[in-house]
């Protein structure tokens, strides 16, 4: 029923958009109509292969939408050091026209990717590839075109880097399964997934739906772009047989296309896992198996499947958890079966921001305040609010997560840190020196106040 309902919505939106004349449609509407038609075709014909796609990648309205999307992310410059300000100064239409002609004549050649490393919660570093703006726009145009086709095939258990899906949906799904009594969890960690995707097997997965060789060749070009490491050393290139650089616009989609092979097997109706009542919930390369019982034969089988795909589970970071007895972490949340202090004698699934996530937001705020030592109050608020808002929006899931304690602790940290921020200068005192800086910034400048009392009080505090 749900699938039919979704198809009806797609048909209605197609019908509504099709009533408009092409000259009266915005580039966004034209892009949306094309995507809906591709999705509808793929959904209705499960084995259909799309053989004429390349010519659509360089359509004016697709490149326009791709540019707008990439610009909204405002990423760092690639190896050519070109910024969006440079593009606008040069002329956006001229920039897109030149890219269109390169794609049309197949003279387009992607530039090497600049690799940087970002800090991870566990203290390690994650490699991130930064393509040039031109390559980002080209990748985005291709992604916008092929994503609806693969979306029609993707399993409902996949939540990462997909339209209208998020980590919140994955957390809700986990909670639903826990309430059903599926309290045995296998928390899996794939070793360097993005760096180990085999190109030859990925191509097989792509060709299940795309038979236009020009699109396949274009994707191969992006997969085999040389990478410039810090220090100027080149890696990858034409000899590369595996990996898709994290940071590329199209990389998350390609990663989902490949992992969907596993999704289909594990969550197949009447399949081995289904018969055992085991479900997989995945967000990009992070996934868990959840069920009432997960035997060793299941783990052996999942390892065998991944081995055939050329992927490896990191056994030192992966573990089996009995969730009623011990907590587990997933997507920055901790899932715990705790005693209630509201209803004495009962337990509940307590889903909260994990301690490391709470520590990370404090570190981020601290680093930001250190970098804006002499900003006026309104600018301080403008810098802090996106950090606070983003964290709250991610972790606050109505009727699912419990964030009051974490938000109170975040507010206490802000209060303490802002007091020190405005009182650390002995020679040139701020106008907020000696005052309750947090309260004043909230009242006068609109600083987000994380904690608001729910009005509920426990019957008996433990």
C-alpha positions, 0 to 999 in steps of 0.5 A: 500500500505504501509503495502504491501511495508513493507512486500515486504521489509521483504521478500527481506531481508529474501531471501537475508539472507537465501542465506548465509550458516549458517556457514558463517553468523554472530550471528547478521545475524542469529538473524535478520533472525529469527526475520524477519521470526517470524515477517513475520509469525505473520503478515501473520497469525493474529491469529497464536499462537507460541507454540515452542519458549523457546528452541530458547531463549538459542541458542548460537547466541541469547545469544551472541547478547543479551549480546552484547546489554546489555553490550552496555547499560553499566548499573549499577550493580545489587544486586550481584555487578557484573560488565561487567569487572567482567564478561569479567575477569571471561570469557564471553563464560563461563558466557553465557554457564552457563546461557544457561545450566540454561535456558535449564534445567530450573534451571534458577532463577532470582535474586531480583531487586535493586531499586533506585530512579532517579530525575524527571523534576517535582521534584519527583522521579521515581523508577528504578529497576536494575536486575543483568547482568545475568538476563538482558541478559536472559530478553534481549534474551527473548525480542529479540525472542518475540518482532517481534511477537508483533511488527506485531500486534502493532498499528501505533500510538505507538512510544515508545520503538519500533524498528525504532520508536522514540519520533521524529516520535510521534512529527511529527505525532502530527504536521501533525494532527495539520496542518489538523485542529485537534487542540483539545488535551486531554493530559493524564497522567496515574498514576504509569502505570508500577507499576499497570499493572495487571499480570493476564490481561497482561498474557491474552494479551501475550497468544493471541500470545504465547502458549508456557507455558515455556515462559509464566512461565519465564515472570511470574518469572520476574514479581514476582521478589522480589525488594530490596528497599533502606535500604534493605527492600523487596517488591513484590515477589510471592504474587505480582499481578501487576507491571513490574519493570522499568529498566528491559530489557523486561519491556517496551515491556510488557508495550507496549503489554498491552497498545496495547489493548487500541491502538486497540480500540481507533484507530480501523478503523470505530470505535467510535474514528475514526468516530469522527475523534479522534486519539490517539498518544502514547509513552509508558505510555504517550498519547494524544487524538487529534481531531477537537472536543473531547466531555465529552462522549469521555473522559468518555469512555476512562476512562471506558476502562482504568478502565476495564484494571485496570489503572487510569488516573491522573485527576490532571495532565491530561487536555483538551487543545485548541491548537490554544489558549494555548500551551501544552507539550508532550515528552519534547516539547512545541507545540504553535500556534505563530505569525510569525516574518518572515511572518508578519500576519501569524501564525505557529505551533511552536514546541520547547524544553519545558522550563523545558527541557532547564533547565534540560540540564543546570543543567546536565552540571552544575552537570557534571562540578562540578564533574570534577573540575581538568580535562584537557581540552580534558577530559572536552570536552569528558564529555560534548559532549555526553550531548550536542549531545544527547540533540540536537539530541533529540530536533532537528527535521528537518522541524518540530521543531524550536530549534535556540532560545534554542540552542543559549541560551544553547550556552550562558549558556555554554560560561558563565558557562565555563568562571566561571569554569576556573576562579573560582580557585585563587591559581592554575590557569588553562591554560584557566584562563582569556580566552574565554574558550568556543571558545578555547574548540570549536576550539582546542578540538572539543567541540560541538558548539550548535548554528549556525546562519540560515542566516535568519532574521525576517522582523520585530522583535516583 
